[in-house]
Structure formats: structure tokens, C-alpha cells
Amino acid sequence: MRDSPAIHESDAPLWLSEDSAAEPFNSVDPWRVLIVDDDEDVHRATELALQDASIEGRPLTFLHAYSAAEALHIISADPTISTILLDVVMETPNAGLRLVQCLREELQRSELRIILRTGQPGYAPEMETVRDFEINDYCTKADMTSIRLFTSLTTAIRSYRLIVDLQRERDELKRVNASLEDLRRSEQAQAEKLLGAEKALRLANETMEQCVTQRTQELSATVGQLESFNRMVSHDLRGPLSGIAGISALIRHELQQGDMERIRKWLAMQESLVQRLVGLVEDLLNLSRVSHGELTRVRQPLDAVVNDALSMLSLFTPPEQVALIAVDPLPELSIDGGLIRQVFVNLLSNALKFTRGVQRPHIHVSAVCTDLHCVVGVSDNGTGFNGTRAAELFTPFGRLHGNQFEGSGIGLAIVRCIIERHGGRVWAENRPGGGAKFCFSVPVDP
């Protein structure tokens, strides 16, 4: 089924002519735009509507693909493409959406701007598509006039240019440093104040020396954990906050100079750093949520919980990767299904991530039960880890591989928190010959 084009020649003259004719096209490189649509009329109408257009003094060059597979081949071979105008329904009903996932997750083309154009919005509803897929604009072909097309393309190309500029300047940003010592001292003082109040309350209610001693030891351990956590948070926040502080100084300078172009560039860089901080804060909120939310146990098949986790993974993971996961028959357990599903999502996501470069990846979910406990394992033949540092994997920000793999280092801390709330424990083992096995145990009848 093909989308029908909705670019009308009658709209085109509104934004062509004067500016376009004056630009010295021969002296600059054109913006490379890929049109991905199985309808030849859409390709012709798009080029006709934009044939004399220029964006920021540079003309447009159009490349053409008539299927998602052809588009993937072209983009893989051409790193200079700035924007793609992408149809949804081509060789399959969701070929365009699958291409978006591949570009973002496999090719890691985060700078590429994607404008989704569909003539059949029922296959890709706007709210769900914008929420679940990393696209930059969404429109229906029925609403895509030449003015709307030019506006969307201009916005996308400007965003592309700012992202490329940000990537070129990131080495300079690494040299921008600012101190977080006041913040650390404030957090530590607040923690000590709260702990002091808790200690005073406990001492007022307890009369036996043994209870006083025991509680004092517990508070000392808590202080140490909070100090350690503060150090880790400070370390992960220092980089982005230092970058923001440095960019703010640059923006202040450019405001004095009146250079709005450079100000927009610095603001884009600052926005990227803020988004990185937001992601870290969201991970911390998730950790807090599983730590303090209500636990609702229901006896249910663990197979169904794993299947739900696989369904969630399939929304953001290519099906051929999800198909690598082998699942043994699993028992029924009394668990909070939503939280245990999150455990499997985190463990299986890690397994998929660390087997990404393996020639023949394999992921296996298994379980062994006794009368008292059930031990569930997720094993893989991926990168593995240093066995002497296994305990660090389950601490917040515990990332044994540094920046080699993406992630905030909080996912396994969430796993540990959920399992411990179920009365179980979690651990990791190196597998002979490479890879890792992550295990958790929960009581059979709590």
C-alpha cells in the first residue's frame, strides 16, 4: 500500500524566488536531503516544490530511495546526509518506523534529522510515534504544503548544523571545569542533620545500651553510604554542570558582542548537556520509586512476566536481536509482576548490549527451584567483567567498562533493590570461556 503525495504546486511560489536567486550556490556545498518513499510522484513533487530553495545560504541536493532497505544502504555509505523525508508504509506497513530504530540504535546516527511524512496516519498515530520513536517532525501528506515542507526542512537542517557544531566543540567543552564542592558540602550537611535528628529520636525512645550501640553502628554505616553516594552523584553531575557553567560564561560574552548566531550555537550545546542531566535524574527517580513504592505480590507464571519483558524490548530492539534470547520453562512465583518485569528488562537489555559485538551471540534465561528458593539466571556470551569487582556492578553508577558502553550505571542497582524488596538477593558470575551470568533468588512462598 502506498501513500499518496500531498505537495501541491500551487503552494510553492510563496517561499521561492527572491532569496533563492541571489545565493551563490556554486561557492558552497549543498545540504544533502534523502527522500524515502515508494511513490515516484512524491519524489517528483518534493523536488519541484523545493527546486529553487536555499537554507542558510546553501542549496539543496536530493537523493532518492524507494524502500527502507535502499535508504539504509544509502545512509550507511553517506555520512553527509543531513535530513531524510521518510514515508511509513513502504515494503511493509511499518518499514519507515523500523528504519528509524535502525538508524538511531544500530548506526548511531543521532545527528541525522528525520521528518516523518505519512499518508496513512492510522499506521503511525502522531502521539504514539513521537513518544516511542526518535523522530524530529511528524506530518501527514494531506497537510504537507510547500510552505510547511520548507519550514520543517529548515528547522531540521538548522538543528542538524547545531548538533554537528556541538560534536566539533566537545573537546573544548572537556576543558571547561567548575567546582561542585559547595554542593557536596551542602548535601553532606543536610544528610548529617537528618541523621542527627533520627539518632536523637531513637535515643529518646530506647533505654537499653545494646539498642543504642546497635543503632549508632547502623547510622554510621548509613552516613558512609550517603557520603559514597554523594561522591558518585557529584562525579556524574560535575561534567555536565561544568559544561553548562562554561557555556553560560560564553553566552554572556556573546551577548555583549551581539553575535546571535554564536549564542544560538552555545544554547544548543547547553540544551544537550541539560538533557544529559535530565536522563540521569530520571534514572535516580526510578531508583527511588522502586525503593519506596508499594509491593503487590500475586502468584503468577514467571514465563508470562518474561514474555512481557520481551515485548517491551521489541519496541526498541530489532527482532533479530530479541530472537537471540532463549527461555527455559519457568515456575510460578508469588511476586510483584510489574517490578520483576523491570528486572528482566534491565538484565536482558544488558545482555543484548554486551553481546552486540559478538559474532554468534547467545542469551539464555533459566531457573532452578528448591522447596525454599527459586534461582533465576540470565546468561550471555558477551564481554563479561572483572570477577574481582562483581559487587560494584549493583551499586549506583557502577560501570566497570567506563564509557565503552552506554548507560548511567543505575539499571543493576534498580535490579538489586527490587529483588531485595522481594526478600531475595542478586549476584553476578563470570562464565567460563567468556560472558556473564546474572542471577537472583526469591522465596518460593514468602
C-alpha positions as a Markdown table, in Angstrom:
| # | Residue | x | y | z |
|---|---|---|---|---|
| 1 | Met | 0.0 | 0.0 | 0.0 |
| 2 | Arg | 1.4 | 3.4 | -1.0 |
| 3 | Asp | 0.9 | 6.9 | 0.5 |
| 4 | Ser | -0.4 | 9.5 | -1.9 |
| 5 | Pro | 1.6 | 12.7 | -2.3 |
| 6 | Ala | 0.1 | 15.9 | -0.9 |
| 7 | Ile | 2.6 | 18.5 | -2.1 |
| 8 | His | 0.8 | 21.0 | -4.3 |
| 9 | Glu | 2.4 | 23.1 | -7.0 |
| 10 | Ser | 0.1 | 26.0 | -6.0 |
| 11 | Asp | 1.8 | 26.4 | -2.7 |
| 12 | Ala | 5.3 | 26.5 | -4.0 |
| 13 | Pro | 5.7 | 30.2 | -5.1 |
| 14 | Leu | 5.2 | 31.5 | -1.6 |
| 15 | Trp | 8.7 | 30.8 | -0.4 |
| 16 | Leu | 10.8 | 30.6 | -3.6 |
| 17 | Ser | 12.1 | 33.3 | -5.9 |
| 18 | Glu | 13.8 | 36.4 | -4.3 |
| 19 | Asp | 16.3 | 34.9 | -1.7 |
| 20 | Ser | 17.0 | 31.8 | -3.6 |
| 21 | Ala | 18.0 | 33.5 | -6.8 |
| 22 | Ala | 20.5 | 35.7 | -5.0 |
| 23 | Glu | 22.5 | 32.9 | -3.3 |
| 24 | Pro | 26.0 | 32.0 | -4.8 |
| 25 | Phe | 25.2 | 28.3 | -5.0 |
| 26 | Asn | 28.4 | 27.4 | -6.7 |
| 27 | Ser | 30.6 | 28.6 | -3.8 |
| 28 | Val | 29.1 | 26.4 | -1.0 |
| 29 | Asp | 28.3 | 22.7 | -0.5 |
| 30 | Pro | 24.6 | 21.9 | -0.7 |
| 31 | Trp | 22.6 | 20.3 | 2.1 |
| 32 | Arg | 22.1 | 16.6 | 1.2 |
| 33 | Val | 18.5 | 15.5 | 1.7 |
| 34 | Leu | 17.2 | 11.9 | 1.2 |
| 35 | Ile | 13.6 | 11.4 | 0.1 |
| 36 | Val | 12.4 | 7.9 | 1.2 |
| 37 | Asp | 9.0 | 7.0 | -0.4 |
| 38 | Asp | 7.7 | 4.2 | -2.6 |
| 39 | Asp | 5.7 | 6.6 | -4.7 |
| 40 | Glu | 7.6 | 8.3 | -7.6 |
| 41 | Asp | 5.1 | 11.1 | -7.6 |
| 42 | Val | 6.0 | 12.1 | -4.1 |
| 43 | His | 9.7 | 12.3 | -5.1 |
| 44 | Arg | 8.9 | 14.5 | -8.2 |
| 45 | Ala | 6.5 | 16.8 | -6.2 |
| 46 | Thr | 9.0 | 17.3 | -3.4 |
| 47 | Glu | 11.8 | 18.2 | -5.8 |
| 48 | Leu | 9.5 | 20.5 | -7.7 |
| 49 | Ala | 8.4 | 22.3 | -4.6 |
| 50 | Leu | 12.0 | 22.8 | -3.3 |
| 51 | Gln | 13.9 | 23.2 | -6.6 |
| 52 | Asp | 15.0 | 26.8 | -6.1 |
| 53 | Ala | 15.1 | 26.7 | -2.3 |
| 54 | Ser | 18.1 | 27.6 | -0.2 |
| 55 | Ile | 18.6 | 27.2 | 3.6 |
| 56 | Glu | 21.1 | 29.4 | 5.4 |
| 57 | Gly | 22.7 | 30.4 | 2.0 |
| 58 | Arg | 23.1 | 26.8 | 0.8 |
| 59 | Pro | 21.2 | 25.0 | -1.8 |
| 60 | Leu | 19.6 | 21.5 | -1.5 |
| 61 | Thr | 20.7 | 18.3 | -3.2 |
| 62 | Phe | 18.2 | 15.4 | -3.2 |
| 63 | Leu | 18.9 | 11.7 | -3.1 |
| 64 | His | 16.2 | 9.1 | -3.6 |
| 65 | Ala | 15.3 | 5.8 | -2.0 |
| 66 | Tyr | 12.1 | 3.8 | -2.8 |
| 67 | Ser | 12.3 | 1.4 | 0.2 |
| 68 | Ala | 13.6 | 1.3 | 3.7 |
| 69 | Ala | 16.3 | -1.2 | 2.7 |
| 70 | Glu | 17.5 | 1.0 | -0.1 |
| 71 | Ala | 17.5 | 4.0 | 2.3 |
| 72 | Leu | 19.6 | 2.1 | 4.9 |
| 73 | His | 22.2 | 1.3 | 2.2 |
| 74 | Ile | 22.4 | 4.9 | 1.1 |
| 75 | Ile | 22.7 | 6.3 | 4.6 |
| 76 | Ser | 25.3 | 3.8 | 5.7 |
| 77 | Ala | 27.5 | 4.9 | 2.8 |
| 78 | Asp | 26.9 | 8.6 | 3.1 |
| 79 | Pro | 27.7 | 10.4 | 6.4 |
| 80 | Thr | 26.9 | 13.8 | 4.9 |
| 81 | Ile | 23.2 | 13.4 | 4.6 |
| 82 | Ser | 21.6 | 15.9 | 6.9 |
| 83 | Thr | 17.8 | 15.1 | 6.7 |
| 84 | Ile | 15.5 | 12.4 | 5.5 |
| 85 | Leu | 11.9 | 12.9 | 4.4 |
| 86 | Leu | 10.5 | 9.4 | 5.4 |
| 87 | Asp | 7.4 | 7.6 | 4.5 |
| 88 | Val | 6.0 | 5.0 | 6.9 |
| 89 | Val | 4.2 | 2.4 | 4.7 |
| 90 | Met | 6.5 | 1.0 | 2.0 |
| 91 | Glu | 7.6 | -2.6 | 1.6 |
| 92 | Thr | 5.9 | -3.3 | 5.0 |
| 93 | Pro | 3.3 | -1.3 | 6.9 |
| 94 | Asn | 5.9 | -0.2 | 9.4 |
| 95 | Ala | 9.0 | -0.2 | 7.3 |
| 96 | Gly | 9.7 | 3.5 | 8.0 |
| 97 | Leu | 9.5 | 3.1 | 11.8 |
| 98 | Arg | 11.8 | 0.1 | 11.6 |
| 99 | Leu | 14.3 | 2.3 | 9.6 |
| 100 | Val | 14.1 | 4.9 | 12.4 |
| 101 | Gln | 15.1 | 2.3 | 15.0 |
| 102 | Cys | 17.9 | 1.0 | 12.9 |
| 103 | Leu | 19.3 | 4.5 | 12.2 |
| 104 | Arg | 19.3 | 5.5 | 15.8 |
| 105 | Glu | 20.2 | 2.3 | 17.6 |
| 106 | Glu | 22.4 | 0.4 | 15.1 |
| 107 | Leu | 24.0 | 3.1 | 13.0 |
| 108 | Gln | 24.0 | 5.6 | 16.0 |
| 109 | Arg | 23.1 | 8.4 | 13.6 |
| 110 | Ser | 21.9 | 10.8 | 16.3 |
| 111 | Glu | 22.7 | 13.9 | 14.3 |
| 112 | Leu | 20.5 | 12.8 | 11.3 |
| 113 | Arg | 17.2 | 14.7 | 11.3 |
| 114 | Ile | 14.1 | 12.6 | 10.4 |
| 115 | Ile | 10.9 | 14.1 | 9.2 |
| 116 | Leu | 8.1 | 11.5 | 9.1 |
| 117 | Arg | 5.6 | 12.0 | 6.3 |
| 118 | Thr | 2.7 | 9.6 | 6.1 |
| 119 | Gly | -0.5 | 9.4 | 4.0 |
| 120 | Gln | -1.9 | 6.7 | 6.3 |
| 121 | Pro | -1.6 | 8.1 | 9.9 |
| 122 | Gly | -3.5 | 5.1 | 11.2 |
| 123 | Tyr | -0.3 | 3.0 | 10.8 |
| 124 | Ala | 1.7 | 5.5 | 12.9 |
| 125 | Pro | -0.5 | 7.7 | 15.1 |
| 126 | Glu | 1.2 | 11.0 | 15.9 |
| 127 | Met | 1.4 | 11.0 | 19.7 |
| 128 | Glu | 2.5 | 7.4 | 20.0 |
| 129 | Thr | 5.0 | 7.8 | 17.2 |
| 130 | Val | 6.6 | 10.9 | 18.5 |
| 131 | Arg | 6.7 | 9.4 | 22.0 |
| 132 | Asp | 8.2 | 6.0 | 21.0 |
| 133 | Phe | 10.4 | 6.8 | 18.1 |
| 134 | Glu | 13.2 | 9.3 | 17.9 |
| 135 | Ile | 11.9 | 11.4 | 15.0 |
| 136 | Asn | 12.2 | 15.2 | 14.7 |
| 137 | Asp | 9.0 | 16.1 | 13.0 |
| 138 | Tyr | 5.7 | 14.4 | 12.0 |
| 139 | Cys | 3.2 | 15.4 | 9.4 |
| 140 | Thr | 0.5 | 13.9 | 7.2 |
| 141 | Lys | 0.8 | 14.2 | 3.4 |
| 142 | Ala | -2.6 | 15.8 | 3.3 |
| 143 | Asp | -1.3 | 18.8 | 5.4 |
| 144 | Met | 2.2 | 18.9 | 3.7 |
| 145 | Thr | 2.1 | 22.1 | 1.7 |
| 146 | Ser | 5.2 | 23.5 | 0.1 |
| 147 | Ile | 5.4 | 26.2 | 2.9 |
| 148 | Arg | 5.0 | 23.5 | 5.6 |
| 149 | Leu | 7.6 | 21.4 | 3.9 |
| 150 | Phe | 10.1 | 24.2 | 3.7 |
| 151 | Thr | 9.5 | 25.2 | 7.3 |
| 152 | Ser | 10.0 | 21.7 | 8.5 |
| 153 | Leu | 13.1 | 21.2 | 6.4 |
| 154 | Thr | 14.6 | 24.5 | 7.5 |
| 155 | Thr | 14.1 | 23.7 | 11.2 |
| 156 | Ala | 15.6 | 20.2 | 10.7 |
| 157 | Ile | 18.7 | 21.4 | 8.9 |
| 158 | Arg | 19.3 | 24.1 | 11.4 |
| 159 | Ser | 19.1 | 21.5 | 14.2 |
| 160 | Tyr | 21.5 | 19.3 | 12.2 |
| 161 | Arg | 24.0 | 22.0 | 11.9 |
| 162 | Leu | 23.9 | 22.9 | 15.6 |
| 163 | Ile | 24.4 | 19.2 | 16.5 |
| 164 | Val | 27.4 | 18.9 | 14.2 |
| 165 | Asp | 28.9 | 22.1 | 15.6 |
| 166 | Leu | 28.4 | 20.7 | 19.1 |
| 167 | Gln | 30.2 | 17.5 | 18.2 |
| 168 | Arg | 33.1 | 19.5 | 16.8 |
| 169 | Glu | 33.3 | 21.6 | 20.0 |
| 170 | Arg | 33.0 | 18.8 | 22.6 |
| 171 | Asp | 36.8 | 18.5 | 23.0 |
| 172 | Glu | 36.8 | 22.2 | 24.0 |
| 173 | Leu | 34.0 | 21.6 | 26.5 |
| 174 | Lys | 36.0 | 18.9 | 28.2 |
| 175 | Arg | 38.4 | 21.6 | 29.4 |
| 176 | Val | 35.6 | 23.6 | 31.0 |
| 177 | Asn | 35.6 | 22.8 | 34.7 |
| 178 | Ala | 33.8 | 24.2 | 37.7 |
| 179 | Ser | 33.8 | 23.2 | 41.3 |
| 180 | Leu | 30.9 | 21.3 | 43.0 |
| 181 | Glu | 32.5 | 21.4 | 46.4 |
| 182 | Asp | 29.8 | 23.8 | 47.9 |
| 183 | Leu | 27.0 | 21.5 | 46.6 |
| 184 | Arg | 28.7 | 18.4 | 48.1 |
| 185 | Arg | 29.2 | 20.1 | 51.5 |
| 186 | Ser | 25.6 | 21.3 | 51.5 |
| 187 | Glu | 24.3 | 17.8 | 50.7 |
| 188 | Gln | 26.6 | 16.3 | 53.4 |
| 189 | Ala | 25.5 | 18.8 | 56.0 |
| 190 | Gln | 21.8 | 18.2 | 55.2 |
| 191 | Ala | 22.3 | 14.4 | 55.4 |
| 192 | Glu | 24.2 | 14.7 | 58.8 |
| 193 | Lys | 21.4 | 17.0 | 60.0 |
| 194 | Leu | 18.7 | 14.5 | 59.1 |
| 195 | Leu | 20.7 | 11.6 | 60.6 |
| 196 | Gly | 21.4 | 13.5 | 63.7 |
| 197 | Ala | 17.6 | 14.1 | 64.2 |
| 198 | Glu | 16.9 | 10.4 | 63.6 |
| 199 | Lys | 19.6 | 9.4 | 66.1 |
| 200 | Ala | 18.2 | 11.8 | 68.7 |
| 201 | Leu | 14.7 | 10.4 | 68.2 |
| 202 | Arg | 15.9 | 6.8 | 68.6 |
| 203 | Leu | 18.0 | 7.6 | 71.7 |
| 204 | Ala | 14.9 | 9.2 | 73.3 |
| 205 | Asn | 12.8 | 6.1 | 72.7 |
| 206 | Glu | 15.3 | 3.4 | 73.5 |
| 207 | Thr | 16.6 | 2.7 | 77.1 |
| 208 | Met | 18.9 | -0.2 | 76.7 |
| 209 | Glu | 22.5 | 0.3 | 76.0 |
| 210 | Gln | 22.6 | -2.5 | 73.4 |
| 211 | Cys | 19.9 | -0.9 | 71.3 |
| 212 | Val | 21.8 | 2.4 | 71.5 |
| 213 | Thr | 25.0 | 0.8 | 70.4 |
| 214 | Gln | 23.4 | -1.1 | 67.6 |
| 215 | Arg | 21.6 | 1.9 | 66.2 |
| 216 | Thr | 24.7 | 4.0 | 66.3 |
| 217 | Gln | 26.5 | 1.5 | 64.2 |
| 218 | Glu | 23.7 | 1.4 | 61.7 |
| 219 | Leu | 23.7 | 5.2 | 61.5 |
| 220 | Ser | 27.5 | 5.3 | 60.9 |
| 221 | Ala | 27.1 | 2.8 | 58.1 |
| 222 | Thr | 24.3 | 4.9 | 56.6 |
| 223 | Val | 26.4 | 8.1 | 56.8 |
| 224 | Gly | 29.2 | 6.2 | 54.9 |
| 225 | Gln | 26.7 | 5.1 | 52.2 |
| 226 | Leu | 25.3 | 8.6 | 51.8 |
| 227 | Glu | 28.8 | 10.1 | 51.6 |
| 228 | Ser | 29.7 | 7.5 | 49.0 |
| 229 | Phe | 26.5 | 8.1 | 47.1 |
| 230 | Asn | 27.1 | 11.9 | 47.2 |
| 231 | Arg | 30.6 | 11.4 | 45.8 |
| 232 | Met | 29.2 | 9.3 | 42.9 |
| 233 | Val | 26.4 | 11.7 | 42.1 |
| 234 | Ser | 28.8 | 14.7 | 42.3 |
| 235 | His | 31.2 | 12.9 | 39.9 |
| 236 | Asp | 28.5 | 12.2 | 37.3 |
| 237 | Leu | 26.9 | 15.6 | 37.6 |
| 238 | Arg | 30.2 | 17.6 | 37.6 |
| 239 | Gly | 30.9 | 17.1 | 33.9 |
| 240 | Pro | 27.5 | 18.4 | 32.5 |
| 241 | Leu | 27.2 | 21.1 | 35.2 |
| 242 | Ser | 30.8 | 22.3 | 34.5 |
| 243 | Gly | 29.9 | 22.4 | 30.8 |
| 244 | Ile | 26.8 | 24.4 | 31.5 |
| 245 | Ala | 28.7 | 26.9 | 33.6 |
| 246 | Gly | 31.3 | 27.4 | 31.0 |
| 247 | Ile | 28.8 | 27.8 | 28.2 |
| 248 | Ser | 26.9 | 30.3 | 30.3 |
| 249 | Ala | 30.1 | 32.4 | 30.5 |
| 250 | Leu | 30.5 | 32.2 | 26.7 |
| 251 | Ile | 26.8 | 33.2 | 26.2 |
| 252 | Arg | 27.3 | 36.2 | 28.5 |
| 253 | His | 30.3 | 37.2 | 26.4 |
| 254 | Glu | 28.5 | 36.8 | 23.1 |
| 255 | Leu | 25.5 | 38.9 | 24.4 |
| 256 | Gln | 28.0 | 41.7 | 24.9 |
| 257 | Gln | 29.2 | 41.2 | 21.3 |
| 258 | Gly | 25.7 | 40.9 | 19.9 |
| 259 | Asp | 26.6 | 37.7 | 18.0 |
| 260 | Met | 23.2 | 35.9 | 17.9 |
| 261 | Glu | 24.4 | 33.1 | 15.7 |
| 262 | Arg | 27.1 | 32.0 | 18.2 |
| 263 | Ile | 24.6 | 32.5 | 21.0 |
| 264 | Arg | 22.2 | 30.0 | 19.3 |
| 265 | Lys | 25.1 | 27.6 | 19.0 |
| 266 | Trp | 26.0 | 27.8 | 22.7 |
| 267 | Leu | 22.4 | 27.5 | 23.7 |
| 268 | Ala | 22.1 | 24.2 | 21.6 |
| 269 | Met | 25.2 | 22.9 | 23.4 |
| 270 | Gln | 23.7 | 23.9 | 26.7 |
| 271 | Glu | 20.4 | 22.1 | 25.9 |
| 272 | Ser | 22.3 | 18.9 | 25.1 |
| 273 | Leu | 24.0 | 19.0 | 28.5 |
| 274 | Val | 20.8 | 19.7 | 30.3 |
| 275 | Gln | 19.1 | 16.7 | 28.5 |
| 276 | Arg | 22.0 | 14.5 | 29.8 |
| 277 | Leu | 21.4 | 15.7 | 33.3 |
| 278 | Val | 17.6 | 15.1 | 32.9 |
| 279 | Gly | 18.3 | 11.5 | 31.9 |
| 280 | Leu | 20.5 | 11.0 | 35.0 |
| 281 | Val | 17.9 | 12.5 | 37.3 |
| 282 | Glu | 15.2 | 10.3 | 35.7 |
| 283 | Asp | 17.3 | 7.2 | 36.5 |
| 284 | Leu | 17.7 | 8.3 | 40.1 |
| 285 | Leu | 14.0 | 8.9 | 40.4 |
| 286 | Asn | 13.3 | 5.3 | 39.1 |
| 287 | Leu | 15.7 | 4.0 | 41.7 |
| 288 | Ser | 13.8 | 5.9 | 44.4 |
| 289 | Arg | 10.5 | 4.8 | 43.0 |
| 290 | Val | 11.3 | 1.0 | 43.2 |
| 291 | Ser | 12.9 | 1.6 | 46.6 |
| 292 | His | 9.8 | 3.1 | 48.2 |
| 293 | Gly | 6.8 | 2.1 | 46.1 |
| 294 | Glu | 4.1 | -0.4 | 47.3 |
| 295 | Leu | 4.9 | -4.1 | 46.7 |
| 296 | Thr | 1.9 | -6.1 | 45.4 |
| 297 | Arg | 2.6 | -9.8 | 45.3 |
| 298 | Val | 0.4 | -12.1 | 43.1 |
| 299 | Arg | 1.1 | -15.8 | 42.3 |
| 300 | Gln | 1.7 | -15.9 | 38.6 |
| 301 | Pro | 3.8 | -17.7 | 35.9 |
| 302 | Leu | 7.2 | -16.3 | 35.5 |
| 303 | Asp | 7.1 | -17.2 | 31.8 |
| 304 | Ala | 4.3 | -14.6 | 31.3 |
| 305 | Val | 6.5 | -11.9 | 33.0 |
| 306 | Val | 9.4 | -12.7 | 30.8 |
| 307 | Asn | 7.2 | -12.6 | 27.7 |
| 308 | Asp | 6.0 | -9.1 | 28.8 |
| 309 | Ala | 9.6 | -8.0 | 29.2 |
| 310 | Leu | 10.5 | -9.3 | 25.7 |
| 311 | Ser | 7.5 | -7.4 | 24.3 |
| 312 | Met | 8.8 | -4.2 | 25.8 |
| 313 | Leu | 12.3 | -4.9 | 24.5 |
| 314 | Ser | 10.9 | -5.5 | 21.0 |
| 315 | Leu | 9.6 | -1.9 | 20.8 |
| 316 | Phe | 13.2 | -0.6 | 20.8 |
| 317 | Thr | 15.2 | -3.6 | 19.7 |
| 318 | Pro | 15.4 | -5.2 | 16.3 |
| 319 | Pro | 13.5 | -8.5 | 16.2 |
| 320 | Glu | 16.6 | -10.5 | 15.2 |
| 321 | Gln | 18.3 | -9.5 | 18.4 |
| 322 | Val | 15.3 | -10.3 | 20.6 |
| 323 | Ala | 15.2 | -13.7 | 18.8 |
| 324 | Leu | 18.6 | -14.5 | 20.3 |
| 325 | Ile | 17.0 | -14.8 | 23.8 |
| 326 | Ala | 16.3 | -18.5 | 24.7 |
| 327 | Val | 13.9 | -19.0 | 27.6 |
| 328 | Asp | 13.6 | -22.3 | 29.6 |
| 329 | Pro | 10.3 | -23.3 | 31.2 |
| 330 | Leu | 9.9 | -21.1 | 34.3 |
| 331 | Pro | 7.9 | -21.7 | 37.6 |
| 332 | Glu | 5.0 | -19.9 | 39.2 |
| 333 | Leu | 6.0 | -17.5 | 41.9 |
| 334 | Ser | 4.4 | -15.0 | 44.3 |
| 335 | Ile | 5.9 | -11.7 | 43.0 |
| 336 | Asp | 5.1 | -8.2 | 42.0 |
| 337 | Gly | 4.8 | -8.8 | 38.3 |
| 338 | Gly | 5.5 | -5.2 | 37.2 |
| 339 | Leu | 8.7 | -4.9 | 39.3 |
| 340 | Ile | 10.0 | -8.3 | 38.3 |
| 341 | Arg | 9.3 | -7.5 | 34.6 |
| 342 | Gln | 11.6 | -4.4 | 35.1 |
| 343 | Val | 14.2 | -6.8 | 36.5 |
| 344 | Phe | 14.1 | -8.9 | 33.3 |
| 345 | Val | 14.0 | -5.8 | 31.0 |
| 346 | Asn | 17.2 | -4.4 | 32.7 |
| 347 | Leu | 19.0 | -7.8 | 32.7 |
| 348 | Leu | 18.1 | -8.7 | 29.1 |
| 349 | Ser | 18.9 | -5.2 | 27.9 |
| 350 | Asn | 22.4 | -5.5 | 29.5 |
| 351 | Ala | 22.8 | -8.9 | 27.9 |
| 352 | Leu | 21.9 | -7.5 | 24.4 |
| 353 | Lys | 24.2 | -4.6 | 24.9 |
| 354 | Phe | 27.2 | -6.6 | 25.9 |
| 355 | Thr | 26.8 | -9.2 | 23.1 |
| 356 | Arg | 26.4 | -6.5 | 20.4 |
| 357 | Gly | 29.9 | -7.2 | 19.0 |
| 358 | Val | 29.9 | -10.9 | 19.4 |
| 359 | Gln | 29.9 | -13.0 | 16.2 |
| 360 | Arg | 27.4 | -15.5 | 17.4 |
| 361 | Pro | 25.6 | -14.0 | 20.4 |
| 362 | His | 23.5 | -16.2 | 22.7 |
| 363 | Ile | 21.3 | -15.2 | 25.7 |
| 364 | His | 19.7 | -17.8 | 27.9 |
| 365 | Val | 17.1 | -17.4 | 30.7 |
| 366 | Ser | 16.8 | -20.4 | 33.1 |
| 367 | Ala | 15.6 | -21.2 | 36.6 |
| 368 | Val | 16.4 | -23.8 | 39.3 |
| 369 | Cys | 14.0 | -24.2 | 42.3 |
| 370 | Thr | 14.1 | -25.9 | 45.7 |
| 371 | Asp | 11.4 | -26.1 | 48.4 |
| 372 | Leu | 12.5 | -22.7 | 49.8 |
| 373 | His | 14.0 | -20.6 | 47.0 |
| 374 | Cys | 14.0 | -20.2 | 43.2 |
| 375 | Val | 17.2 | -19.1 | 41.5 |
| 376 | Val | 16.7 | -17.4 | 38.1 |
| 377 | Gly | 19.7 | -16.8 | 35.8 |
| 378 | Val | 20.2 | -14.6 | 32.7 |
| 379 | Ser | 23.5 | -15.7 | 30.9 |
| 380 | Asp | 25.2 | -14.4 | 27.8 |
| 381 | Asn | 28.4 | -14.9 | 25.9 |
| 382 | Gly | 29.3 | -11.2 | 25.7 |
| 383 | Thr | 32.0 | -9.0 | 27.0 |
| 384 | Gly | 31.9 | -10.3 | 30.6 |
| 385 | Phe | 33.5 | -8.3 | 33.5 |
| 386 | Asn | 36.3 | -8.4 | 36.0 |
| 387 | Gly | 35.2 | -11.0 | 38.5 |
| 388 | Thr | 37.0 | -9.4 | 41.5 |
| 389 | Arg | 34.8 | -6.3 | 41.1 |
| 390 | Ala | 31.4 | -8.1 | 40.7 |
| 391 | Ala | 29.9 | -6.4 | 43.8 |
| 392 | Glu | 30.4 | -3.0 | 42.2 |
| 393 | Leu | 28.0 | -3.9 | 39.4 |
| 394 | Phe | 25.0 | -3.5 | 41.7 |
| 395 | Thr | 25.9 | -0.1 | 43.2 |
| 396 | Pro | 24.6 | 3.1 | 41.7 |
| 397 | Phe | 26.8 | 4.4 | 38.9 |
| 398 | Gly | 28.8 | 1.1 | 39.0 |
| 399 | Arg | 30.2 | 1.0 | 35.4 |
| 400 | Leu | 33.1 | -1.4 | 35.1 |
| 401 | His | 33.5 | -0.8 | 31.4 |
| 402 | Gly | 33.7 | 3.0 | 31.7 |
| 403 | Asn | 32.3 | 4.8 | 28.7 |
| 404 | Gln | 32.8 | 1.9 | 26.3 |
| 405 | Phe | 29.1 | 1.1 | 26.6 |
| 406 | Glu | 26.2 | 3.5 | 27.0 |
| 407 | Gly | 24.2 | 3.7 | 30.2 |
| 408 | Ser | 24.1 | 5.6 | 33.5 |
| 409 | Gly | 25.1 | 2.6 | 35.8 |
| 410 | Ile | 21.8 | 2.6 | 37.7 |
| 411 | Gly | 20.0 | -0.3 | 36.0 |
| 412 | Leu | 21.6 | -3.1 | 38.0 |
| 413 | Ala | 21.1 | -1.0 | 41.2 |
| 414 | Ile | 17.4 | -1.0 | 40.4 |
| 415 | Val | 17.5 | -4.8 | 39.9 |
| 416 | Arg | 19.1 | -5.3 | 43.3 |
| 417 | Cys | 16.6 | -3.0 | 45.0 |
| 418 | Ile | 13.6 | -4.9 | 43.5 |
| 419 | Ile | 15.0 | -8.3 | 44.4 |
| 420 | Glu | 15.9 | -7.4 | 48.0 |
| 421 | Arg | 12.4 | -6.0 | 48.5 |
| 422 | His | 11.1 | -9.5 | 47.5 |
| 423 | Gly | 13.3 | -11.0 | 50.2 |
| 424 | Gly | 15.9 | -12.3 | 47.8 |
| 425 | Arg | 19.4 | -11.4 | 46.7 |
| 426 | Val | 21.2 | -10.8 | 43.4 |
| 427 | Trp | 24.7 | -11.6 | 42.2 |
| 428 | Ala | 26.9 | -11.9 | 39.0 |
| 429 | Glu | 29.2 | -14.6 | 37.8 |
| 430 | Asn | 31.8 | -14.8 | 35.0 |
| 431 | Arg | 31.1 | -17.6 | 32.6 |
| 432 | Pro | 34.0 | -20.0 | 31.5 |
| 433 | Gly | 35.0 | -19.0 | 28.0 |
| 434 | Gly | 33.6 | -15.5 | 28.2 |
| 435 | Gly | 30.3 | -13.8 | 29.0 |
| 436 | Ala | 28.4 | -13.3 | 32.2 |
| 437 | Lys | 25.6 | -14.7 | 34.2 |
| 438 | Phe | 23.3 | -12.6 | 36.4 |
| 439 | Cys | 21.3 | -14.5 | 39.0 |
| 440 | Phe | 18.6 | -13.6 | 41.5 |
| 441 | Ser | 16.9 | -15.7 | 44.1 |
| 442 | Val | 13.4 | -15.2 | 45.6 |
| 443 | Pro | 11.5 | -17.2 | 48.2 |
| 444 | Val | 9.1 | -19.8 | 46.7 |
| 445 | Asp | 6.4 | -19.0 | 49.4 |
| 446 | Pro | 7.2 | -15.7 | 51.1 |
